[in-house]
């Protein structure tokens, strides 16, 4: 990434890479080479813009549970008990009424 590579930071200021409007739906489908500099950079208009687009993207993801941030306890509320398998895929077990 740009913060970890001075060379990529310099490269990003040249005419070579493409710059596209940040869209998490498209950015998530983009191939990212790990041995060369990135050919495409997704640029947000502002942090707030990126945050809102990420929120919409996250809400579109299909998952067998719902998560909500609890600002009072600074924790996540999950609407059912879940476990994460060895392959990183969540699996729900019992429904827990918290939402």
Secondary structure as UniProt FT lines:
FT   HELIX           2..4
FT   HELIX           6..12
FT   STRAND          18..21
FT   HELIX           24..27
FT   TURN            28..29
FT   STRAND          40..43
FT   HELIX           47..60
FT   STRAND          67..70
FT   TURN            71..74
FT   STRAND          75..78
FT   STRAND          80..84
FT   TURN            86..87
FT   STRAND          90..95
//
